[in-house]
Amino acid sequence: MSTDAPKPTPRPGVPTPAAMKPHPPAADAPSATPAAPASNSTSFGRVAEDGTVFVRTPDGEKEVGSYPDATHEEALAYFARKYDELAASANLLLQRVVQTDLSTQDGQASLKTLRQQVAEANVVGDLPALDNTVEQIATALSAKAEVESQARAEAKKEAAGQREALVAEAEKIAGQPVEKVQWKQSTSRMRELLDEWKALQRSQVRLDKETENALWARFSAARNGFDKTRRSHFAKLDEEHASAKAAKQKLVAEAEKLSTSTAWGPTASAFKRLMSDWKRAGRASRSDDDALWAKFKAAQDAFFNAKDEVVAAENVEFEANLKVKEELLAQAQALLPIKNLEQTKKDLHAIQDKWDAAGKVPRKDIDRMERGMRKVEQAIRDAEGAQWKKSDPELAARAGSFAAQLQKAVDDLQADLSAAEAAGDSKKAAKIGEELKAKQAWLDQAMGGVKEFGG
């Protein structure tokens, strides 16, 4: 027998191994010595006298082909080996479906190929068992499809929940009152939400179109609404900044004009007014506001630094004046209490002349010194007033007239009292006595006033 592999001979109407798979390589061809079968598949077939190979099925025998130039055992083993290879492929696919994460889609594609191979196969072996394995694969794929369907449903639900959370946060940001929005933070977060949305689209299961579109419509509306509000806010802010900038530029120009003034008091008041106007002007943009404030502050500092230098120089001179005035104030305070009004007035006038000649004192001591001198001056004015009251003729005349009237009233009451007592009218006498007592008290006070005013 030749060492070349024998080739099955086709017969009219009889499928050959070539119809199932390519011929095996020469190394796999049966040799002159029959090879031991790898399984009991050969028990499901037989070889007729003419070399035709048959496989037994529940529906009867089926011709599968022939293997010329080979023994009956070799021909049967060849077709049995093809069955074993097909059965092994089926068992492997079953294991992959049951034991690995093979997707249902890939498994169905492999099952479709396997079914086609089984349908076209011309093999010898337990064909019902092979069909059963195919159906096990189909059943396992159905179960797996259901599990995957549930998993996809859960994944879609989770994905929808995550998208809903992004939408809700975007709507919350967009719905903030304008005056409470932290624009930098909120704008950054809106960008992050869009990036997260895109990442979820890439990494998660796809949502159904209706849900996806509805969520995106809300998300897009929130983002667009926020962007519109942000643009409106910053447009208004730009107008306010421009207005504040123009106002502060005028204030800077005025401050720079005043910076060289030596009218210390009025100019200091003017700068105080400018500072109030500055605060009311509002804020320009940060860069403009900082630059304008630097100019305004420089002009203000130039004026007040010059003023402070002058005041410091004046204070050296004023400290000497303060010592003189402190001595004069002590002299004036020594005039109290007043013993001789006219002499005290002369002495105070002399002290006041020296006081005026002494000049200014430091600002911090002005109020203390002035209050001390005013107290002495007020004491002398009070003494003058009291003396004038005592010597006023009109007051003396009014006091004497009032006393005379009271004296007449007292005399009349005494006469009425004597008459009531003589008549034995004790009740009337008691009443007149009370009235007489009151009028006598008034008369005593009036006579004291007459003496005070020189009557």
C-alpha positions as a Markdown table, in Angstrom:
| # | Residue | x | y | z |
|---|---|---|---|---|
| 1 | Met | 0.0 | 0.0 | 0.0 |
| 2 | Ser | 1.2 | 3.4 | -0.8 |
| 3 | Thr | 2.4 | 5.7 | 2.1 |
| 4 | Asp | 0.2 | 8.5 | 0.7 |
| 5 | Ala | -3.0 | 9.1 | 2.5 |
| 6 | Pro | -5.9 | 7.4 | 0.9 |
| 7 | Lys | -8.7 | 9.7 | -0.3 |
| 8 | Pro | -12.4 | 9.0 | 0.0 |
| 9 | Thr | -14.0 | 8.4 | -3.3 |
| 10 | Pro | -17.1 | 10.4 | -4.0 |
| 11 | Arg | -20.2 | 8.6 | -5.2 |
| 12 | Pro | -23.1 | 10.1 | -7.0 |
| 13 | Gly | -25.5 | 11.3 | -4.5 |
| 14 | Val | -23.3 | 10.3 | -1.5 |
| 15 | Pro | -21.7 | 13.1 | 0.6 |
| 16 | Thr | -18.0 | 12.6 | 1.3 |
| 17 | Pro | -15.8 | 13.9 | 4.1 |
| 18 | Ala | -14.9 | 16.8 | 1.8 |
| 19 | Ala | -18.4 | 18.1 | 2.1 |
| 20 | Met | -17.9 | 18.5 | 5.8 |
| 21 | Lys | -14.4 | 19.7 | 6.3 |
| 22 | Pro | -11.1 | 19.9 | 4.3 |
| 23 | His | -9.1 | 16.7 | 4.0 |
| 24 | Pro | -6.8 | 16.0 | 6.9 |
| 25 | Pro | -3.1 | 16.5 | 6.3 |
| 26 | Ala | -1.0 | 13.5 | 5.2 |
| 27 | Ala | 0.3 | 13.0 | 8.7 |
| 28 | Asp | -3.3 | 12.4 | 9.9 |
| 29 | Ala | -4.1 | 9.9 | 7.1 |
| 30 | Pro | -4.7 | 6.3 | 8.1 |
| 31 | Ser | -1.7 | 4.1 | 7.5 |
| 32 | Ala | -1.6 | 0.6 | 6.4 |
| 33 | Thr | -1.9 | -0.4 | 10.1 |
| 34 | Pro | -5.3 | 0.5 | 11.5 |
| 35 | Ala | -5.2 | 3.1 | 14.3 |
| 36 | Ala | -6.9 | 2.5 | 17.6 |
| 37 | Pro | -10.2 | 4.5 | 17.8 |
| 38 | Ala | -10.2 | 7.4 | 20.3 |
| 39 | Ser | -13.8 | 6.7 | 21.3 |
| 40 | Asn | -16.7 | 4.3 | 20.9 |
| 41 | Ser | -18.0 | 6.4 | 18.0 |
| 42 | Thr | -17.2 | 3.6 | 15.6 |
| 43 | Ser | -19.9 | 1.5 | 17.3 |
| 44 | Phe | -22.5 | 3.7 | 15.7 |
| 45 | Gly | -21.5 | 2.8 | 12.2 |
| 46 | Arg | -20.7 | -0.1 | 9.8 |
| 47 | Val | -19.0 | -0.6 | 6.4 |
| 48 | Ala | -20.7 | -2.4 | 3.6 |
| 49 | Glu | -18.9 | -5.0 | 1.5 |
| 50 | Asp | -18.5 | -2.4 | -1.3 |
| 51 | Gly | -16.8 | 0.0 | 1.2 |
| 52 | Thr | -19.8 | 2.3 | 1.8 |
| 53 | Val | -19.8 | 3.6 | 5.4 |
| 54 | Phe | -23.2 | 3.9 | 7.2 |
| 55 | Val | -24.1 | 5.6 | 10.6 |
| 56 | Arg | -27.0 | 4.3 | 12.6 |
| 57 | Thr | -29.6 | 6.9 | 13.7 |
| 58 | Pro | -33.0 | 6.6 | 15.5 |
| 59 | Asp | -34.5 | 6.9 | 12.1 |
| 60 | Gly | -32.4 | 4.2 | 10.6 |
| 61 | Glu | -29.1 | 3.9 | 8.8 |
| 62 | Lys | -27.7 | 6.8 | 6.9 |
| 63 | Glu | -24.9 | 6.6 | 4.3 |
| 64 | Val | -22.0 | 9.0 | 5.1 |
| 65 | Gly | -19.5 | 8.1 | 2.4 |
| 66 | Ser | -16.6 | 5.8 | 1.6 |
| 67 | Tyr | -12.8 | 5.7 | 2.0 |
| 68 | Pro | -11.2 | 3.9 | -1.0 |
| 69 | Asp | -8.0 | 2.0 | -0.7 |
| 70 | Ala | -8.5 | 1.6 | 3.0 |
| 71 | Thr | -9.6 | -1.2 | 5.2 |
| 72 | His | -13.1 | -1.2 | 6.5 |
| 73 | Glu | -11.7 | -0.4 | 10.0 |
| 74 | Glu | -9.7 | 2.5 | 8.6 |
| 75 | Ala | -12.7 | 3.9 | 6.8 |
| 76 | Leu | -15.0 | 3.6 | 9.9 |
| 77 | Ala | -12.3 | 5.2 | 12.1 |
| 78 | Tyr | -11.9 | 8.1 | 9.7 |
| 79 | Phe | -15.6 | 9.1 | 9.9 |
| 80 | Ala | -15.7 | 8.4 | 13.7 |
| 81 | Arg | -12.8 | 10.7 | 14.2 |
| 82 | Lys | -14.7 | 13.5 | 12.3 |
| 83 | Tyr | -17.6 | 12.9 | 14.7 |
| 84 | Asp | -15.3 | 13.1 | 17.7 |
| 85 | Glu | -13.9 | 16.4 | 16.5 |
| 86 | Leu | -17.4 | 17.8 | 16.0 |
| 87 | Ala | -18.6 | 16.5 | 19.4 |
| 88 | Ala | -15.5 | 18.1 | 21.0 |
| 89 | Ser | -16.3 | 21.4 | 19.4 |
| 90 | Ala | -19.8 | 21.2 | 20.7 |
| 91 | Asn | -18.7 | 20.3 | 24.2 |
| 92 | Leu | -16.2 | 23.1 | 24.2 |
| 93 | Leu | -18.8 | 25.6 | 23.2 |
| 94 | Leu | -21.1 | 24.3 | 25.9 |
| 95 | Gln | -18.4 | 24.8 | 28.5 |
| 96 | Arg | -17.7 | 28.3 | 27.2 |
| 97 | Val | -21.4 | 29.2 | 27.4 |
| 98 | Val | -21.8 | 27.8 | 30.9 |
| 99 | Gln | -18.5 | 28.5 | 32.6 |
| 100 | Thr | -17.1 | 31.7 | 30.9 |
| 101 | Asp | -18.3 | 35.2 | 30.3 |
| 102 | Leu | -18.9 | 34.5 | 26.7 |
| 103 | Ser | -21.6 | 36.9 | 25.6 |
| 104 | Thr | -25.0 | 35.6 | 24.4 |
| 105 | Gln | -24.5 | 37.3 | 21.0 |
| 106 | Asp | -21.1 | 35.6 | 20.4 |
| 107 | Gly | -22.6 | 32.3 | 21.7 |
| 108 | Gln | -25.5 | 32.5 | 19.4 |
| 109 | Ala | -23.2 | 33.1 | 16.4 |
| 110 | Ser | -21.1 | 30.1 | 17.4 |
| 111 | Leu | -24.2 | 28.0 | 17.9 |
| 112 | Lys | -25.5 | 28.9 | 14.5 |
| 113 | Thr | -22.2 | 27.8 | 12.9 |
| 114 | Leu | -22.2 | 24.6 | 15.0 |
| 115 | Arg | -25.8 | 23.8 | 13.9 |
| 116 | Gln | -24.8 | 24.2 | 10.3 |
| 117 | Gln | -21.8 | 21.9 | 10.7 |
| 118 | Val | -23.9 | 19.3 | 12.4 |
| 119 | Ala | -26.6 | 19.5 | 9.7 |
| 120 | Glu | -24.0 | 19.0 | 7.0 |
| 121 | Ala | -21.8 | 16.6 | 8.8 |
| 122 | Asn | -21.1 | 13.1 | 7.4 |
| 123 | Val | -19.8 | 11.4 | 10.4 |
| 124 | Val | -20.1 | 8.2 | 12.4 |
| 125 | Gly | -21.0 | 8.5 | 16.1 |
| 126 | Asp | -23.8 | 9.1 | 18.6 |
| 127 | Leu | -25.7 | 11.7 | 16.6 |
| 128 | Pro | -28.6 | 11.9 | 19.1 |
| 129 | Ala | -26.0 | 12.7 | 21.8 |
| 130 | Leu | -24.5 | 15.4 | 19.6 |
| 131 | Asp | -28.0 | 16.9 | 18.9 |
| 132 | Asn | -28.6 | 16.8 | 22.7 |
| 133 | Thr | -25.4 | 18.8 | 23.3 |
| 134 | Val | -26.4 | 21.3 | 20.7 |
| 135 | Glu | -29.8 | 21.7 | 22.4 |
| 136 | Gln | -28.1 | 22.0 | 25.8 |
| 137 | Ile | -26.1 | 24.9 | 24.3 |
| 138 | Ala | -29.2 | 26.5 | 23.0 |
| 139 | Thr | -30.9 | 26.1 | 26.4 |
| 140 | Ala | -27.9 | 27.5 | 28.2 |
| 141 | Leu | -27.8 | 30.5 | 25.9 |
| 142 | Ser | -31.5 | 31.2 | 26.5 |
| 143 | Ala | -30.9 | 31.2 | 30.2 |
| 144 | Lys | -27.8 | 33.3 | 29.8 |
| 145 | Ala | -29.8 | 35.7 | 27.5 |
| 146 | Glu | -32.4 | 36.1 | 30.3 |
| 147 | Val | -29.7 | 36.8 | 32.9 |
| 148 | Glu | -28.0 | 39.2 | 30.6 |
| 149 | Ser | -31.3 | 40.9 | 29.9 |
| 150 | Gln | -32.0 | 41.3 | 33.6 |
| 151 | Ala | -28.4 | 42.6 | 34.0 |
| 152 | Arg | -28.9 | 45.0 | 31.2 |
| 153 | Ala | -32.2 | 46.2 | 32.7 |
| 154 | Glu | -30.5 | 46.7 | 36.0 |
| 155 | Ala | -27.6 | 48.4 | 34.3 |
| 156 | Lys | -30.0 | 50.7 | 32.4 |
| 157 | Lys | -31.8 | 51.5 | 35.6 |
| 158 | Glu | -28.5 | 52.3 | 37.3 |
| 159 | Ala | -27.3 | 54.3 | 34.3 |
| 160 | Ala | -30.6 | 56.2 | 34.2 |
| 161 | Gly | -30.3 | 57.0 | 37.9 |
| 162 | Gln | -26.8 | 58.3 | 37.4 |
| 163 | Arg | -27.9 | 60.5 | 34.5 |
| 164 | Glu | -30.9 | 61.6 | 36.5 |
| 165 | Ala | -28.6 | 62.7 | 39.4 |
| 166 | Leu | -26.5 | 64.7 | 36.9 |
| 167 | Val | -29.6 | 66.3 | 35.5 |
| 168 | Ala | -30.9 | 67.1 | 39.0 |
| 169 | Glu | -27.6 | 68.7 | 40.0 |
| 170 | Ala | -27.5 | 70.8 | 36.8 |
| 171 | Glu | -31.1 | 72.0 | 37.4 |
| 172 | Lys | -30.2 | 72.9 | 41.0 |
| 173 | Ile | -27.3 | 75.0 | 39.8 |
| 174 | Ala | -29.3 | 76.6 | 37.1 |
| 175 | Gly | -32.2 | 77.4 | 39.6 |
| 176 | Gln | -30.1 | 79.3 | 42.1 |
| 177 | Pro | -31.0 | 82.9 | 42.8 |
| 178 | Val | -28.6 | 85.1 | 40.9 |
| 179 | Glu | -27.5 | 87.0 | 44.0 |
| 180 | Lys | -26.4 | 83.7 | 45.6 |
| 181 | Val | -24.5 | 82.1 | 42.7 |
| 182 | Gln | -20.8 | 81.4 | 43.2 |
| 183 | Trp | -20.1 | 81.8 | 39.5 |
| 184 | Lys | -16.6 | 80.4 | 39.2 |
| 185 | Gln | -17.5 | 77.3 | 41.2 |
| 186 | Ser | -20.9 | 76.8 | 39.6 |
| 187 | Thr | -19.5 | 77.3 | 36.0 |
| 188 | Ser | -16.7 | 74.8 | 36.7 |
| 189 | Arg | -19.2 | 72.3 | 38.1 |
| 190 | Met | -21.4 | 72.6 | 35.0 |
| 191 | Arg | -18.4 | 71.7 | 32.8 |
| 192 | Glu | -17.6 | 68.7 | 35.0 |
| 193 | Leu | -21.2 | 67.5 | 34.8 |
| 194 | Leu | -21.0 | 67.6 | 31.0 |
| 195 | Asp | -17.8 | 65.6 | 31.1 |
| 196 | Glu | -19.4 | 63.1 | 33.5 |
| 197 | Trp | -22.4 | 62.8 | 31.1 |
| 198 | Lys | -20.1 | 62.0 | 28.2 |
| 199 | Ala | -18.1 | 59.5 | 30.3 |
| 200 | Leu | -21.3 | 57.7 | 31.3 |
| 201 | Gln | -22.3 | 57.5 | 27.6 |
| 202 | Arg | -19.0 | 55.8 | 26.7 |
| 203 | Ser | -18.8 | 53.5 | 29.7 |
| 204 | Gln | -22.4 | 52.4 | 30.4 |
| 205 | Val | -25.1 | 50.5 | 28.6 |
| 206 | Arg | -27.1 | 52.6 | 26.2 |
| 207 | Leu | -30.4 | 53.8 | 27.5 |
| 208 | Asp | -33.5 | 53.5 | 25.4 |
| 209 | Lys | -33.9 | 56.4 | 23.0 |
| 210 | Glu | -36.9 | 58.0 | 24.7 |
| 211 | Thr | -35.3 | 58.0 | 28.1 |
| 212 | Glu | -32.0 | 59.2 | 26.8 |
| 213 | Asn | -33.6 | 62.1 | 24.8 |
| 214 | Ala | -35.8 | 63.2 | 27.7 |
| 215 | Leu | -32.9 | 63.3 | 30.2 |
| 216 | Trp | -30.6 | 65.1 | 27.7 |
| 217 | Ala | -33.4 | 67.6 | 27.0 |
| 218 | Arg | -33.6 | 68.5 | 30.7 |
| 219 | Phe | -29.8 | 68.5 | 31.1 |
| 220 | Ser | -29.3 | 70.7 | 28.0 |
| 221 | Ala | -32.1 | 73.1 | 29.1 |
| 222 | Ala | -30.4 | 73.5 | 32.6 |
| 223 | Arg | -27.0 | 74.2 | 31.0 |
| 224 | Asn | -28.4 | 76.6 | 28.5 |
| 225 | Gly | -30.5 | 78.4 | 31.1 |
| 226 | Phe | -27.4 | 78.7 | 33.4 |
| 227 | Asp | -25.3 | 80.0 | 30.5 |
| 228 | Lys | -27.9 | 82.6 | 29.6 |
| 229 | Thr | -28.2 | 83.8 | 33.2 |
| 230 | Arg | -24.4 | 83.9 | 33.5 |
| 231 | Arg | -24.0 | 85.9 | 30.3 |
| 232 | Ser | -26.7 | 88.3 | 31.4 |
| 233 | His | -25.2 | 88.6 | 34.9 |
| 234 | Phe | -21.7 | 89.4 | 33.6 |
| 235 | Ala | -23.0 | 91.8 | 31.0 |
| 236 | Lys | -24.7 | 93.7 | 33.7 |
| 237 | Leu | -21.6 | 93.4 | 35.9 |
| 238 | Asp | -19.5 | 94.8 | 33.0 |
| 239 | Glu | -21.9 | 97.8 | 32.8 |
| 240 | Glu | -21.6 | 98.4 | 36.6 |
| 241 | His | -17.8 | 98.0 | 36.4 |
| 242 | Ala | -17.7 | 100.6 | 33.6 |
| 243 | Ser | -19.8 | 103.0 | 35.5 |
| 244 | Ala | -17.8 | 102.6 | 38.7 |
| 245 | Lys | -14.6 | 102.9 | 36.8 |
| 246 | Ala | -15.7 | 106.3 | 35.2 |
| 247 | Ala | -16.8 | 107.6 | 38.6 |
| 248 | Lys | -13.6 | 106.6 | 40.3 |
| 249 | Gln | -11.5 | 108.1 | 37.5 |
| 250 | Lys | -13.1 | 111.4 | 38.3 |
| 251 | Leu | -12.5 | 110.9 | 42.0 |
| 252 | Val | -8.8 | 110.1 | 41.3 |
| 253 | Ala | -8.5 | 113.3 | 39.2 |
| 254 | Glu | -10.0 | 115.4 | 42.0 |
| 255 | Ala | -7.8 | 113.7 | 44.6 |
| 256 | Glu | -4.6 | 114.4 | 42.5 |
| 257 | Lys | -5.6 | 118.1 | 42.3 |
| 258 | Leu | -6.0 | 118.3 | 46.1 |
| 259 | Ser | -2.8 | 116.4 | 46.8 |
| 260 | Thr | -0.6 | 119.5 | 46.8 |
| 261 | Ser | -3.1 | 121.8 | 48.7 |
| 262 | Thr | -1.9 | 123.4 | 51.9 |
| 263 | Ala | -5.3 | 124.4 | 53.1 |
| 264 | Trp | -5.1 | 121.6 | 55.6 |
| 265 | Gly | -8.5 | 121.7 | 57.2 |
| 266 | Pro | -10.8 | 122.2 | 54.2 |
| 267 | Thr | -8.7 | 119.8 | 52.1 |
| 268 | Ala | -8.8 | 117.1 | 54.8 |
| 269 | Ser | -12.6 | 117.5 | 54.8 |
| 270 | Ala | -12.6 | 117.3 | 51.0 |
| 271 | Phe | -10.7 | 114.0 | 51.1 |
| 272 | Lys | -13.2 | 112.7 | 53.7 |
| 273 | Arg | -15.9 | 113.5 | 51.2 |
| 274 | Leu | -14.0 | 111.8 | 48.3 |
| 275 | Met | -13.6 | 108.7 | 50.4 |
| 276 | Ser | -17.3 | 108.5 | 51.0 |
| 277 | Asp | -18.0 | 109.0 | 47.3 |
| 278 | Trp | -15.4 | 106.3 | 46.5 |
| 279 | Lys | -17.3 | 103.7 | 48.7 |
| 280 | Arg | -20.6 | 104.6 | 47.1 |
| 281 | Ala | -19.2 | 104.4 | 43.6 |
| 282 | Gly | -19.2 | 100.5 | 43.7 |
| 283 | Arg | -16.5 | 98.2 | 42.3 |
| 284 | Ala | -14.9 | 98.3 | 38.9 |
| 285 | Ser | -13.1 | 95.2 | 37.6 |
| 286 | Arg | -10.4 | 93.9 | 39.9 |
| 287 | Ser | -7.5 | 95.1 | 37.8 |
| 288 | Asp | -9.1 | 98.6 | 37.2 |
| 289 | Asp | -10.2 | 98.9 | 40.8 |
| 290 | Asp | -6.7 | 98.1 | 42.1 |
| 291 | Ala | -5.0 | 100.5 | 39.7 |
| 292 | Leu | -7.4 | 103.3 | 40.5 |
| 293 | Trp | -7.2 | 102.8 | 44.2 |
| 294 | Ala | -3.4 | 102.9 | 44.0 |
| 295 | Lys | -3.6 | 106.4 | 42.4 |
| 296 | Phe | -6.3 | 107.6 | 44.8 |
| 297 | Lys | -4.3 | 106.4 | 47.8 |
| 298 | Ala | -1.1 | 107.9 | 46.5 |
| 299 | Ala | -2.8 | 111.3 | 46.1 |
| 300 | Gln | -4.4 | 111.0 | 49.6 |
| 301 | Asp | -1.1 | 110.0 | 51.2 |
| 302 | Ala | 0.8 | 112.8 | 49.5 |
| 303 | Phe | -1.5 | 115.4 | 51.1 |
| 304 | Phe | -1.7 | 113.8 | 54.5 |
| 305 | Asn | 2.0 | 113.1 | 54.7 |
| 306 | Ala | 2.7 | 116.8 | 53.9 |
| 307 | Lys | 0.1 | 117.8 | 56.4 |
| 308 | Asp | 1.6 | 115.6 | 59.1 |
| 309 | Glu | 5.0 | 117.0 | 58.5 |
| 310 | Val | 3.7 | 120.6 | 59.0 |
| 311 | Val | 1.7 | 119.5 | 62.0 |
| 312 | Ala | 4.8 | 117.8 | 63.5 |
| 313 | Ala | 6.8 | 121.0 | 63.0 |
| 314 | Glu | 4.0 | 123.1 | 64.5 |
| 315 | Asn | 3.7 | 120.7 | 67.5 |
| 316 | Val | 7.3 | 121.5 | 68.5 |
| 317 | Glu | 6.4 | 125.2 | 68.7 |
| 318 | Phe | 3.0 | 124.4 | 70.2 |
| 319 | Glu | 4.5 | 122.3 | 73.1 |
| 320 | Ala | 6.3 | 125.5 | 74.3 |
| 321 | Asn | 3.1 | 127.4 | 74.1 |
| 322 | Leu | 1.3 | 124.7 | 76.1 |
| 323 | Lys | 3.7 | 125.1 | 79.0 |
| 324 | Val | 3.0 | 128.9 | 79.1 |
| 325 | Lys | -0.8 | 128.4 | 78.9 |
| 326 | Glu | -0.7 | 125.7 | 81.6 |
| 327 | Glu | 0.9 | 128.2 | 83.9 |
| 328 | Leu | -1.7 | 130.9 | 83.0 |
| 329 | Leu | -4.5 | 128.4 | 83.5 |
| 330 | Ala | -3.2 | 127.6 | 87.0 |
| 331 | Gln | -3.2 | 131.4 | 87.8 |
| 332 | Ala | -6.7 | 131.8 | 86.5 |
| 333 | Gln | -8.0 | 128.8 | 88.6 |
| 334 | Ala | -6.3 | 130.4 | 91.7 |
| 335 | Leu | -8.7 | 133.3 | 91.4 |
| 336 | Leu | -11.5 | 131.1 | 92.6 |
| 337 | Pro | -13.4 | 131.3 | 94.9 |
| 338 | Ile | -14.1 | 135.0 | 94.2 |
| 339 | Lys | -13.6 | 137.3 | 97.1 |
| 340 | Asn | -13.4 | 140.7 | 95.4 |
| 341 | Leu | -15.3 | 140.6 | 92.1 |
| 342 | Glu | -13.8 | 143.7 | 90.5 |
| 343 | Gln | -10.2 | 142.8 | 91.4 |
| 344 | Thr | -10.8 | 139.3 | 90.1 |
| 345 | Lys | -12.1 | 140.6 | 86.8 |
| 346 | Lys | -9.0 | 142.8 | 86.4 |
| 347 | Asp | -6.7 | 139.9 | 87.2 |
| 348 | Leu | -8.5 | 137.6 | 84.7 |
| 349 | His | -8.3 | 140.2 | 81.9 |
| 350 | Ala | -4.5 | 140.4 | 82.4 |
| 351 | Ile | -4.3 | 136.6 | 82.3 |
| 352 | Gln | -6.5 | 136.5 | 79.1 |
| 353 | Asp | -4.2 | 139.0 | 77.4 |
| 354 | Lys | -1.2 | 136.7 | 78.1 |
| 355 | Trp | -3.3 | 133.7 | 77.1 |
| 356 | Asp | -4.0 | 135.1 | 73.6 |
| 357 | Ala | -0.4 | 136.1 | 73.1 |
| 358 | Ala | 0.9 | 132.6 | 74.0 |
| 359 | Gly | -0.4 | 131.2 | 70.7 |
| 360 | Lys | -1.7 | 127.7 | 69.7 |
| 361 | Val | -1.2 | 124.5 | 71.7 |
| 362 | Pro | -1.0 | 120.9 | 70.2 |
| 363 | Arg | -4.4 | 119.7 | 68.9 |
| 364 | Lys | -4.6 | 117.0 | 71.5 |
| 365 | Asp | -4.5 | 119.6 | 74.3 |
| 366 | Ile | -6.8 | 122.3 | 72.9 |
| 367 | Asp | -10.0 | 121.0 | 74.4 |
| 368 | Arg | -8.5 | 120.4 | 77.8 |
| 369 | Met | -7.0 | 123.9 | 78.0 |
| 370 | Glu | -10.1 | 125.7 | 76.7 |
| 371 | Arg | -12.5 | 123.9 | 79.1 |
| 372 | Gly | -10.3 | 124.9 | 82.0 |
| 373 | Met | -10.3 | 128.6 | 81.1 |
| 374 | Arg | -14.0 | 128.6 | 80.3 |
| 375 | Lys | -14.8 | 127.3 | 83.8 |
| 376 | Val | -13.0 | 130.2 | 85.4 |
| 377 | Glu | -14.7 | 132.7 | 83.1 |
| 378 | Gln | -18.1 | 131.2 | 83.8 |
| 379 | Ala | -17.6 | 131.5 | 87.5 |
| 380 | Ile | -16.9 | 135.2 | 87.2 |
| 381 | Arg | -20.0 | 135.7 | 84.9 |
| 382 | Asp | -22.1 | 133.9 | 87.5 |
| 383 | Ala | -20.8 | 136.2 | 90.2 |
| 384 | Glu | -21.6 | 139.3 | 88.1 |
| 385 | Gly | -25.1 | 138.1 | 87.5 |
| 386 | Ala | -25.8 | 137.5 | 91.1 |
| 387 | Gln | -24.5 | 141.0 | 92.0 |
| 388 | Trp | -26.6 | 142.6 | 89.3 |
| 389 | Lys | -29.7 | 141.0 | 90.6 |
| 390 | Lys | -29.1 | 142.4 | 94.1 |
| 391 | Ser | -28.7 | 146.0 | 92.7 |
| 392 | Asp | -31.5 | 146.0 | 90.1 |
| 393 | Pro | -34.0 | 148.9 | 91.1 |
| 394 | Glu | -36.9 | 147.3 | 89.2 |
| 395 | Leu | -36.5 | 144.0 | 91.0 |
| 396 | Ala | -36.3 | 145.9 | 94.4 |
| 397 | Ala | -39.4 | 147.8 | 93.6 |
| 398 | Arg | -41.4 | 144.7 | 92.7 |
| 399 | Ala | -40.2 | 143.0 | 95.8 |
| 400 | Gly | -41.3 | 145.9 | 98.1 |
| 401 | Ser | -44.7 | 146.2 | 96.4 |
| 402 | Phe | -45.4 | 142.5 | 96.9 |
| 403 | Ala | -44.3 | 142.7 | 100.6 |
| 404 | Ala | -46.6 | 145.7 | 101.2 |
| 405 | Gln | -49.6 | 143.8 | 99.8 |
| 406 | Leu | -48.9 | 140.8 | 101.9 |
| 407 | Gln | -48.5 | 143.1 | 105.0 |
| 408 | Lys | -51.9 | 144.6 | 104.4 |
| 409 | Ala | -53.4 | 141.2 | 104.0 |
| 410 | Val | -51.9 | 140.0 | 107.3 |
| 411 | Asp | -53.2 | 143.1 | 109.1 |
| 412 | Asp | -56.7 | 142.5 | 107.8 |
| 413 | Leu | -56.7 | 138.9 | 108.8 |
| 414 | Gln | -55.5 | 139.7 | 112.3 |
| 415 | Ala | -58.5 | 142.2 | 112.6 |
| 416 | Asp | -60.9 | 139.5 | 111.3 |
| 417 | Leu | -59.4 | 137.0 | 113.8 |
| 418 | Ser | -59.9 | 139.3 | 116.8 |
| 419 | Ala | -63.6 | 140.0 | 115.7 |
| 420 | Ala | -64.3 | 136.2 | 115.4 |
| 421 | Glu | -62.8 | 135.5 | 118.8 |
| 422 | Ala | -64.8 | 138.3 | 120.4 |
| 423 | Ala | -68.0 | 136.9 | 118.8 |
| 424 | Gly | -67.2 | 133.5 | 120.2 |
| 425 | Asp | -67.1 | 131.9 | 116.7 |
| 426 | Ser | -64.3 | 129.4 | 117.2 |
| 427 | Lys | -64.8 | 127.7 | 113.8 |
| 428 | Lys | -64.4 | 130.9 | 111.9 |
| 429 | Ala | -61.5 | 131.9 | 114.1 |
| 430 | Ala | -59.7 | 128.6 | 113.4 |
| 431 | Lys | -60.2 | 129.0 | 109.6 |
| 432 | Ile | -58.9 | 132.7 | 109.7 |
| 433 | Gly | -56.0 | 131.5 | 111.9 |
| 434 | Glu | -54.8 | 129.0 | 109.2 |
| 435 | Glu | -55.0 | 131.6 | 106.4 |
| 436 | Leu | -53.2 | 134.1 | 108.6 |
| 437 | Lys | -50.4 | 131.6 | 109.3 |
| 438 | Ala | -49.9 | 131.0 | 105.5 |
| 439 | Lys | -49.9 | 134.7 | 104.6 |
| 440 | Gln | -47.5 | 135.5 | 107.4 |
| 441 | Ala | -45.0 | 132.9 | 106.0 |
| 442 | Trp | -45.3 | 134.5 | 102.5 |
| 443 | Leu | -44.7 | 137.9 | 104.1 |
| 444 | Asp | -41.5 | 136.7 | 105.9 |
| 445 | Gln | -40.1 | 135.4 | 102.5 |
| 446 | Ala | -41.0 | 138.7 | 100.7 |
| 447 | Met | -39.3 | 140.7 | 103.4 |
| 448 | Gly | -36.2 | 138.6 | 102.8 |
| 449 | Gly | -36.2 | 139.5 | 99.1 |
| 450 | Val | -36.6 | 143.2 | 99.9 |
| 451 | Lys | -33.5 | 143.0 | 102.0 |
| 452 | Glu | -31.6 | 141.1 | 99.3 |
| 453 | Phe | -32.3 | 143.7 | 96.6 |
| 454 | Gly | -31.5 | 146.6 | 98.9 |
| 455 | Gly | -35.0 | 147.6 | 100.0 |
